[in-house]
Amino acid sequence: MLIAPYPASQRTTRFTIRFPRLRAMNSQNGHSEKNIKRRKLSYQDGRAVEMLGHAIEYLADEYVLECRGRGQADHSKAGPVQAIELLMARNREIYLAGELVPTFTKRLRLWLRFARA
């Protein structure tokens, strides 16, 4: 049994998903890096996102190795692909349910507003 220093309901974890290659692609599509938002997740949600990420990576690796072993990709076996898509949808759902954390700039502007008053 794992004993935590404080209740799990009070523990939070901040996750930021950063994809360097996607940032370059997004800048070409007119999207900027400013669209990256941080989310505040509970400990359980953070662990769920982490575990789902590992499961997605494992299934994707297995699918790639299976396709490589056959020589050509046989897309008639859609089970693994559907499983990966299902896990990715659940991962996204959990992550996006987290509370948005204000950016440093927003927090600084808010602080400066209160400091002037």
KELO-245890 format. One line per 5 residues: their letters; for each residue x, z, y of N, C-alpha, C. Coordinates in steps of 0.02 Angstrom, whole numbers. Each point is the difference from the previous one (the first is absolute). Layout:
a	X,Z,Y,X,Z,Y,X,Z,Y ~ ... $
end
This chain:
mliap	42,0,-59,-42,0,59,44,0,62 ~ -15,-43,46,37,-7,62,-30,46,52 ~ 40,42,29,-24,47,51,22,-26,68 ~ -48,-11,43,14,-26,67,5,58,50 ~ 41,-7,52,6,53,50,-64,10,40 $
ypasq	-43,-49,3,-64,5,35,-50,-45,-35 ~ -65,11,12,-51,-38,-37,8,-75,9 ~ -19,-37,-52,7,-73,1,-43,-31,55 ~ -54,33,20,-42,-29,51,34,-1,68 ~ 52,42,10,35,2,64,61,-45,1 $
rttrf	22,-22,-59,59,-43,-2,-20,-71,18 ~ 40,-31,42,-12,-70,18,66,-38,-5 ~ -6,-63,-10,58,-43,-6,-12,-62,44 ~ 51,-22,33,-6,-61,41,33,-57,-37 ~ -36,-54,-6,26,-59,-33,-2,-58,50 $
tirfp	52,-38,2,1,-61,38,22,-55,-46 ~ -40,-52,-4,17,-56,-42,35,-51,44 ~ 61,-16,-18,39,-48,38,23,-55,-47 ~ -13,-60,19,21,-59,-38,41,-44,46 ~ 67,4,-3,42,-38,47,-14,-76,-2 $
rlram	-9,-27,-59,-11,-73,-4,-68,-17,29 ~ -49,42,-11,-67,-14,27,-1,5,76 ~ 41,44,28,3,5,73,22,-66,31 ~ 50,-31,-31,24,-64,26,-55,-53,-6 ~ -36,0,-56,-54,-48,-8,-57,14,49 $
nsqng	-16,64,11,-54,17,45,17,-20,72 ~ 64,5,20,18,-19,68,-9,-75,10 ~ 7,-39,-54,-11,-72,6,-74,-15,4 ~ -42,43,-29,-72,-11,1,-33,29,62 ~ 39,26,46,-28,28,61,-13,75,-4 $
hsekn	14,30,-56,-9,72,-6,66,34,18 ~ -4,57,32,62,34,19,10,61,-43 ~ 59,30,6,15,61,-38,-40,58,26 ~ -31,-6,58,-39,54,28,-63,14,-40 ~ -18,-45,-46,-59,10,-41,12,48,-57 $
ikrrk	62,22,-11,15,47,-53,-22,69,22 ~ -45,30,-38,-28,65,16,21,50,-53 ~ 10,61,20,14,54,-47,-65,33,-19 ~ -3,25,-61,-59,35,-25,20,69,-23 ~ -43,48,12,11,68,-22,-41,9,-64 $
lsyqd	34,10,-55,-33,7,-65,9,70,-27 ~ -49,23,-38,7,65,-34,52,-8,-54 ~ 22,56,-26,50,-1,-52,-25,-39,-61 ~ -63,11,-19,-28,-34,-58,-5,-75,13 ~ -21,-20,60,-5,-71,16,69,-33,0 $
grave	49,36,27,69,-27,0,26,-11,-70 ~ -12,48,-43,21,-7,-70,-36,-57,-34 ~ -66,-7,15,-39,-54,-30,28,-68,21 ~ 16,-7,65,28,-63,25,67,-14,-34 ~ 40,52,-7,65,-9,-32,-7,-20,-73 $
mlgha	-44,34,-37,-9,-15,-71,-31,-69,-10 ~ -48,-18,42,-29,-67,-5,52,-54,15 ~ 43,14,48,54,-48,15,45,-11,-59 ~ 18,54,-34,42,-7,-60,-36,-38,-55 ~ -64,13,-9,-39,-35,-52,-5,-74,16 $
ieyla	-11,-16,63,-4,-71,21,66,-35,-13 ~ 55,34,19,66,-30,-10,14,-11,-74 ~ -17,49,-41,11,-6,-72,-40,-59,-30 ~ -64,-3,17,-42,-55,-27,25,-68,24 ~ 20,-4,63,25,-64,27,65,-20,-36 $
deyvl	44,48,-11,63,-16,-35,-14,-23,-72 ~ -45,35,-34,-17,-19,-68,-30,-70,-3 ~ -43,-15,48,-33,-66,2,52,-55,13 ~ 46,13,46,52,-50,14,44,-11,-61 ~ 20,54,-33,41,-8,-60,-37,-36,-55 $
ecrgr	-64,14,-7,-40,-34,-51,-5,-75,15 ~ -11,-17,63,-5,-71,19,67,-35,-8 ~ 55,35,16,66,-29,-5,16,-13,-74 ~ -20,44,-44,13,-9,-72,-37,-59,-29 ~ -57,-18,28,-39,-56,-26,24,-67,30 $
gqadh	41,3,50,24,-63,29,-44,-22,59 ~ -63,-10,-12,-46,-20,53,-51,55,9 ~ -24,6,61,-51,51,14,-66,-22,-30 ~ -28,42,-42,-66,-12,-29,-50,44,37 ~ -37,-30,45,-46,39,42,-66,14,-35 $
skagp	-5,-19,-63,-62,14,-36,-5,75,-16 ~ 57,34,0,0,72,-13,-4,36,68 ~ -61,7,25,-10,28,66,-7,76,0 ~ 2,32,-58,-8,72,-5,51,39,41 ~ 65,-13,-9,50,36,39,-7,-13,75 $
vqaie	-16,-61,18,-8,-16,72,-59,38,29 ~ -55,2,-37,-58,37,24,15,75,4 ~ 38,26,-47,19,71,2,42,15,61 ~ 48,-44,15,43,9,58,-42,-3,64 ~ -45,-47,5,-42,-6,59,-45,61,8 $
llmar	-26,27,-55,-42,59,2,40,60,26 ~ 61,9,-27,42,56,23,20,-8,73 ~ 14,-62,20,18,-12,70,-58,16,47 ~ -60,-18,-20,-59,14,41,-11,75,7 ~ 8,36,-55,-8,73,3,55,32,42 $
nreiy	61,-24,-6,56,25,39,-14,-10,75 ~ -22,-59,18,-17,-15,69,-56,45,26 ~ -50,10,-43,-58,41,18,21,72,16 ~ 43,28,-42,23,69,10,42,3,64 ~ 45,-48,8,45,1,59,-40,-7,65 $
lagel	-46,-47,2,-38,-12,61,-50,55,15 ~ -16,42,-49,-45,57,12,35,56,38 ~ 66,-2,3,38,51,35,-10,-5,75 ~ 9,57,33,-9,4,72,59,-36,35 ~ -16,-39,51,52,-34,39,39,52,41 $
vptft	66,-7,-1,43,44,40,18,-38,63 ~ -10,30,59,17,-35,62,74,-17,3 ~ 14,-56,30,70,-20,7,36,45,49 ~ 65,-3,0,40,41,46,-18,-17,72 ~ -10,-63,14,-17,-21,68,-66,31,22 $
krlrl	-50,-2,-43,-65,30,18,5,74,11 ~ 39,34,-43,8,72,8,38,16,65 ~ 50,-40,16,38,10,62,-43,-11,61 ~ -41,-53,0,-45,-12,56,-50,56,9 ~ -27,26,-55,-47,55,3,34,62,29 $
wlrfa	61,13,-23,37,58,24,15,-6,75 ~ 19,-61,22,16,-10,71,-63,8,42 ~ -57,-21,-24,-63,9,36,-15,74,11 ~ 11,40,-51,-13,71,6,53,34,42 ~ 62,-25,0,54,29,39,-11,-11,74 $
ra	-31,-56,19,-14,-15,71,-56,43,28 ~ -47,19,-42,-59,36,23,16,72,20 $
end
